[in-house]
Amino acid sequence: MVDSLTLQPVALVNGTVNLPGSKSVSNRALLLAAVAQGTTRLTNLLDSDDVRHMLNALQALGVSYQLSADRTECTVTGVAGPLQAAQPLELFLGNAGTAMRPLAAALCLGAGDVVLTGEPRMKERPIGHLVDALRQGGAQIDYLEQTDYPPVRLRGGFRGGDVTVDGSVSSQFLTALLMTAPLAQQDTHIHIKGELVSKPYIDITLHLMKTFGVDVSHDDYRVFHIAGGQTYRSPGDYLVEGDASSASYFLAAAAIKGGTVRVTGIGRNSVQGDTKFADVLEKMGAHITWADDYIECRRGVLKGIDMDMNHIPDAAMTIATAALFADGPTTIRNIYNWRVKETDRLAAMATELRKVGATVDEGEDYIHVVPPAKLQFAEIGTYNDHRMAMCFSLGGAVGYPGDHSRSEMHRENLPRLFRTAGEHQPIGVIPVKAPFGAFRLLIKPVIRESVAMGS
């Protein structure tokens, strides 16, 4: 792994970006294809750490699949029922929340003894609300190190019935229960405690379940009703949508230094809530055009905003860095779940924005950013978190210099982000000289003490 990567600041961002597949859709589709009846061919699959961990886990559980050389097409032969472990098994899932939470639920259906574990940060990411709900349905689950956190041992037992899950920390808990419930013996009724975060991600889950032949009813997202004893059925071919949260970086670059940028693979009919990021840019002053299969952004005079972004928490991070280029302060509200992601993103974002000169107020569930009169040179830490890396790389690419440390940041949602920028393909840029030279990415991990979030 190289020690540094240089991004030249640009005067103009112009072009078309063909988006890689969505991580959220990729891993949901893989798991449903694995438990479905029939063979499913997934195209535009994302090649990232989360997806690789899911694929490795499915293979260890006896699921057969064929993967193309570029890892973007996968043909999965479903097992037509719950996943089974023929012998005691330990699955290492890295820091992949989109694998850990759904597999934790799915493996409570079949027989076997399976341990799910991961990287140190995964052991700090709460899973207690999901475990509590699964236990209400009969699941046998043990914590192996710290209560409410991975690693966990799963020994089946989930039957369904009435369960309650806290929806205020992560929508992945509800997603895991929803995808598992149709294969349970009994009907399942999932009651939501607290405010449900990231509802658009639940809509992705419901859309995927319907694609695989299962309908779910709900009472305004407060109670979900799922019939038991069902079988998922393969749709045959399934095209994974482009990753809408990754589109945010290119759209924001256009809003700041466009030119015009078009992102393809998503559009007005996308199942991903993160496409609403374009609406936020429009409120800030960018010019947005929608079509069925693309979103286009042109530069505008950006102004600060004050918004609840609970519905687009991942893409909202890009707004926090775009706020550096807006006229006036920006406040992003109702984003507590930033704190239980790959790092405590609220604390990390506040720390790094201050380094470039912004005045920042970090609250328990909000961030208030006042842009500086002039951006400062800084060393930017990325906390082994791909979204921190990509958000601040946006700043480097569109015109402020700094040393940007990171660890494995290229392995997640947009693996070819920097290669694409370096090759000027498919998006074109015009380099300019910055006051302090190029924007340099130092490839070194930044470790910060993290606060464990309880249930």
GICORQUI-V138189 format. One record per run of one state. SS is the DSSP state (helix for helix, strand for strand, loop for the rest). FROM is the first residue (numbers start at 0). LEN is the number of residues. If there is no record, write none. Layout:
SS:FROM:LEN
SS:FROM:LEN
This chain:
loop:0:3
strand:3:4
loop:7:2
strand:9:9
loop:18:2
strand:20:1
loop:21:1
helix:22:13
loop:35:1
strand:36:1
loop:37:1
strand:38:5
loop:43:5
helix:48:12
loop:60:3
strand:63:4
loop:67:5
strand:72:5
loop:77:11
strand:88:4
loop:92:4
helix:96:10
loop:106:7
strand:113:4
loop:117:4
helix:121:3
loop:124:1
strand:125:1
loop:126:1
helix:127:9
loop:136:4
strand:140:3
loop:143:5
strand:148:1
loop:149:2
strand:151:3
loop:154:6
strand:160:6
loop:166:4
helix:170:11
loop:181:6
strand:187:6
loop:193:5
helix:198:13
loop:211:5
strand:216:2
loop:218:4
strand:222:4
loop:226:6
strand:232:1
loop:233:3
strand:236:3
loop:239:2
strand:241:1
loop:242:1
helix:243:14
strand:257:7
loop:264:8
helix:272:12
loop:284:2
strand:286:4
loop:290:3
strand:293:5
loop:298:4
strand:302:1
loop:303:2
strand:305:3
loop:308:1
helix:309:16
loop:325:1
strand:326:1
loop:327:2
strand:329:4
loop:333:2
helix:335:5
loop:340:4
helix:344:11
loop:355:3
strand:358:4
loop:362:3
strand:365:5
loop:370:7
strand:377:3
loop:380:5
helix:385:13
loop:398:3
strand:401:4
loop:405:3
helix:408:3
loop:411:5
helix:416:7
loop:423:3
strand:426:5
loop:431:7
strand:438:4
loop:442:13
